[in-house]
Amino acid sequence: MDKFKGITLLVVLGILLLVALDGFYVVDETEQVIITQFGDPVGEAVTTPGMKFKVPFMQTANYFDKRYLEWDGDRNQVPTKDKKFIFVDTYARWQITDPLQFFRRLRDERGAQSRLDDILDGETRNAIASHDLVEVVRSTNRDPNTEATTIEVIEDTLEIIAVGRDSIQVQIQQLANQRASDLGIAILDFRFKRINYVEEVRQTVYDRMISERNRIADKFRSEGQGEAARINGEKERELKSIQSEAFRRAQEIKGRADAEAANIYANAYDQSSSARQLYSFIRSMEAYQNVFDNQTSIILSTESDFYRYLNNMDN
């Protein structure tokens, strides 16, 4: 009998232990719980942390995350309004805001991810197809932060946008939230992760970009050549002016030097003429002395140079 009581006690303790283990559950700060009984939800969602109780073996605790969850879209090929095919890669952040409704409609996060694929991919395609490529790529009509000469060139290539990338992202998020309003979730953020051309047109776009950059470079090069021509023209004008002034001053200096040299030559010539006359006179006197004596007779013509000084002595 005692042995039977011991076994019964052990069985009862085992059952109580199983009831305790299956009857209590713990809710973490990052979790929220929906209690189901035979697959159907019972009561409201449990969102406060702590140890909770449920009917063991009949009820089940279904845990859902309170935190922001990630959605990463597939890379899809989408046509724009201006018939340009691009690859669009997107991502979003979402949260379970109504666990009970979420459980009823989607059951778990896998179902939510699949439903978000349909909603966000569809709204992305609709938005891209409703706008030109420039609207998807650019956000604002900002002024180029460059020098004045560069602004004039780049402004010619920048199209005016009416919506912009940021507004399109907000539009997609709002429309997606409207479609997900009965799912117990909220899409908190939506972004284009990457936008790129398809391979067939990418090289064409690169060629056009290179052509545009070359056009801008040619404009700058032309302006540089014009400025260089202006500088060279001013240099030549100033050089000719300097050369003309230098030539004028050189001619003045040369003229003064020639005049002074002529004066020196004239003075030197006058001095040399007097010296020659004195030398001629002295030699003539010496000749008279050597030639004539008391017994010498000579017949001279009046045209003779030897007679010139004798003739002048009478004067």
C-alpha positions in Angstrom: 0.0 0.0 0.0 2.8 2.4 0.9 4.5 1.5 -2.3 1.3 2.3 -4.3 0.9 5.7 -2.5 4.5 6.5 -3.4 4.0 5.8 -7.0 0.7 7.8 -7.0 2.5 10.7 -5.4 5.2 10.6 -8.1 2.7 10.5 -10.9 0.8 13.5 -9.3 4.1 15.4 -9.0 5.0 14.6 -12.6 1.6 15.8 -13.8 2.0 19.0 -11.7 5.4 19.5 -13.1 4.2 19.1 -16.7 1.3 21.5 -16.0 3.7 24.0 -14.6 6.1 23.7 -17.5 3.4 24.0 -20.1 1.2 26.4 -18.2 3.7 29.2 -17.7 5.5 31.1 -20.4 7.9 34.1 -20.4 7.4 37.2 -22.5 10.7 39.1 -23.4 10.9 42.9 -23.8 11.3 42.5 -27.5 8.4 40.1 -27.9 4.6 40.0 -28.0 2.5 36.9 -27.7 -0.8 35.7 -29.1 -2.4 32.8 -27.2 -4.3 30.3 -29.4 -6.5 27.4 -28.4 -6.8 24.7 -31.0 -5.4 27.1 -33.6 -7.7 30.0 -32.9 -6.6 33.1 -31.1 -7.9 33.6 -27.5 -8.1 37.0 -25.9 -5.9 40.0 -26.7 -2.3 40.1 -27.5 0.2 40.0 -24.6 2.6 42.9 -25.0 4.0 43.4 -21.5 7.1 41.4 -20.5 7.2 38.9 -17.6 6.0 35.4 -16.7 2.5 34.6 -17.9 0.1 31.7 -17.5 -2.0 29.8 -20.0 -4.1 26.7 -20.0 -1.6 23.8 -20.3 -1.9 21.4 -23.2 -4.8 23.3 -24.7 -3.4 26.7 -25.4 -0.2 27.7 -27.3 1.9 30.8 -27.1 2.8 32.3 -30.5 5.7 34.8 -30.3 6.1 37.8 -32.6 8.9 40.4 -32.7 8.2 44.0 -31.4 11.3 45.4 -33.1 11.7 46.9 -36.6 12.0 44.2 -39.2 13.8 44.2 -42.5 12.4 43.7 -46.0 14.9 43.4 -48.8 13.3 43.4 -52.3 14.5 41.6 -55.3 16.4 43.3 -58.2 13.7 43.8 -60.8 13.7 45.2 -64.3 11.2 48.0 -64.6 10.3 50.4 -67.5 10.1 54.2 -66.8 7.5 56.5 -68.2 10.0 57.6 -70.9 10.5 54.0 -72.0 13.9 53.4 -70.4 14.4 50.0 -68.8 16.2 50.1 -65.5 17.1 47.6 -62.7 15.6 48.7 -59.3 16.8 47.3 -56.0 14.8 48.4 -52.9 14.6 47.8 -49.2 12.2 48.7 -46.4 11.7 48.6 -42.6 8.4 47.4 -41.1 6.9 46.5 -37.7 4.1 44.4 -36.3 1.7 47.0 -34.9 -1.4 44.7 -34.3 -0.2 41.2 -33.4 -3.8 39.8 -33.3 -4.7 41.0 -36.7 -1.2 40.0 -38.0 -1.8 36.5 -36.8 -5.3 36.3 -38.3 -4.2 37.5 -41.7 -0.5 36.4 -42.1 0.2 33.9 -39.3 3.9 34.5 -39.2 6.8 36.6 -40.5 7.3 34.4 -43.6 3.8 35.1 -44.7 4.3 38.8 -44.0 7.5 38.9 -46.1 5.7 37.2 -49.0 2.8 39.7 -48.7 5.2 42.6 -48.6 6.9 41.4 -51.7 3.6 41.7 -53.6 2.7 45.1 -52.1 6.1 46.9 -52.3 7.2 45.4 -55.6 3.8 46.3 -57.2 3.8 49.8 -55.9 7.4 50.3 -57.0 6.6 49.2 -60.5 3.6 51.5 -60.7 5.6 54.5 -59.4 8.5 53.9 -61.7 6.2 53.5 -64.7 4.5 56.8 -63.8 7.6 58.9 -63.8 10.5 59.7 -66.1 13.9 58.4 -65.3 15.3 61.8 -64.3 12.5 62.0 -61.6 13.6 58.7 -60.2 17.3 59.5 -60.1 17.3 63.1 -58.9 15.8 64.5 -55.7 15.8 68.3 -56.2 16.5 71.1 -58.7 19.6 72.1 -56.8 22.0 74.6 -58.3 25.4 73.0 -59.2 27.9 74.0 -56.5 30.6 75.0 -59.0 32.2 78.1 -60.4 30.2 80.5 -62.6 31.6 79.3 -65.9 30.8 75.7 -65.0 27.3 76.5 -63.9 26.4 78.0 -67.3 27.5 74.7 -69.0 25.9 72.2 -66.5 22.6 74.1 -66.3 22.1 73.4 -69.9 22.2 69.6 -69.2 20.1 69.5 -66.0 16.4 68.9 -66.6 13.8 70.5 -64.3 12.1 67.8 -62.2 8.6 68.1 -60.7 8.6 65.2 -58.2 12.0 63.7 -57.5 13.3 60.5 -56.0 12.5 61.3 -52.3 8.9 62.1 -53.1 8.5 58.9 -55.1 9.8 56.9 -52.2 7.4 58.6 -49.8 4.5 58.0 -52.3 5.4 54.3 -52.5 5.5 54.0 -48.7 2.1 55.7 -48.3 0.4 53.6 -50.9 1.9 50.4 -49.5 0.7 51.3 -46.0 -2.8 51.8 -47.3 -2.8 48.3 -48.8 -1.3 46.8 -45.6 -3.6 48.6 -43.2 -5.6 45.5 -42.5 -2.6 43.2 -42.0 -1.5 44.5 -38.6 1.8 45.9 -39.9 3.2 49.3 -40.6 5.8 50.1 -43.2 8.1 52.5 -41.5 10.6 53.3 -44.2 11.1 52.6 -47.9 14.2 53.4 -50.0 15.7 52.7 -53.4 18.9 50.8 -52.7 20.2 51.0 -56.3 19.0 52.1 -59.7 20.9 51.1 -62.8 20.4 50.7 -66.5 20.0 47.3 -68.1 23.0 46.0 -69.9 21.6 46.7 -73.4 21.5 50.5 -72.9 24.2 51.0 -70.3 27.0 51.4 -72.9 24.9 53.9 -74.8 24.4 55.9 -71.7 28.1 55.9 -70.9 28.8 57.1 -74.5 26.3 59.9 -74.1 27.9 60.9 -70.7 31.3 60.9 -72.3 30.1 63.0 -75.2 28.5 65.5 -72.8 31.7 65.7 -70.7 33.7 66.2 -74.0 31.3 69.0 -75.0 31.9 70.7 -71.7 35.6 70.2 -72.0 35.6 71.7 -75.5 33.8 74.7 -74.2 36.3 75.2 -71.5 39.1 74.6 -73.9 37.7 77.1 -76.4 37.3 79.7 -73.6 40.9 79.0 -72.6 42.2 79.5 -76.1 40.3 82.7 -76.5 41.7 84.0 -73.2 45.2 82.9 -74.3 44.7 84.8 -77.6 43.7 87.9 -75.7 46.7 87.7 -73.4 49.0 87.1 -76.4 47.5 90.1 -78.2 48.0 92.3 -75.2 51.6 91.0 -74.9 52.4 91.7 -78.5 50.9 95.2 -78.2 52.9 96.0 -75.1 56.0 94.5 -76.7 55.7 96.6 -79.8 55.0 99.7 -77.6 58.1 99.0 -75.6 60.2 98.3 -78.7 59.0 101.5 -80.3 59.8 103.6 -77.2 63.2 101.9 -77.0 63.9 102.6 -80.7 63.0 106.2 -80.3 65.2 106.6 -77.3 68.0 104.8 -79.1 67.7 107.1 -82.1 67.8 110.1 -79.8 70.9 108.8 -78.1 72.5 107.9 -81.4 71.8 111.4 -82.8 73.3 113.1 -79.8 76.3 110.8 -80.1 76.7 111.5 -83.8 76.5 115.2 -83.2 79.1 115.1 -80.5 81.4 112.9 -82.6 81.1 115.3 -85.5 82.0 118.2 -83.2 85.0 116.3 -82.0 86.0 115.4 -85.5 85.7 119.1 -86.6 87.8 120.3 -83.7 90.4 117.7 -84.4 90.5 118.6 -88.1 91.0 122.3 -87.3 93.9 121.5 -85.0 95.5 119.1 -87.5 95.2 121.7 -90.3 97.1 124.4 -88.3 99.8 121.9 -87.4 100.3 121.0 -91.0 100.6 124.6 -92.0 103.2 125.2 -89.2 105.1 122.1 -90.3 105.1 123.2 -93.9 106.3 126.7 -93.0 109.2 125.4 -90.9 110.3 122.9 -93.6 110.2 125.7 -96.1 112.4 127.9 -93.9 114.9 125.2 -93.5 114.9 124.7 -97.2 115.5 128.4 -97.8 118.4 128.2 -95.3 120.0 125.2 -96.9 119.5 126.4 -100.5 120.2 130.1 -100.5 123.4 131.9 -99.6 125.0 135.2 -100.6 126.1 134.0 -104.0 122.9 131.9 -105.0 120.6 133.0 -107.7 117.2 131.3 -108.4 114.4 131.9 -110.7 111.0 131.1 -109.3 107.5 131.2 -110.8 104.9 133.0 -108.9 102.8 129.9 -109.0 105.5 127.9 -107.1 104.9 126.7 -103.6 108.5 127.5 -102.8 107.8 131.1 -103.6 104.6 131.3 -101.6 106.2 132.2 -98.2 108.6 134.6 -99.9 105.7 136.3 -101.5 103.8 136.5 -98.2 106.8 138.1 -96.5 106.2 141.2 -98.5 102.7 141.4 -97.1 
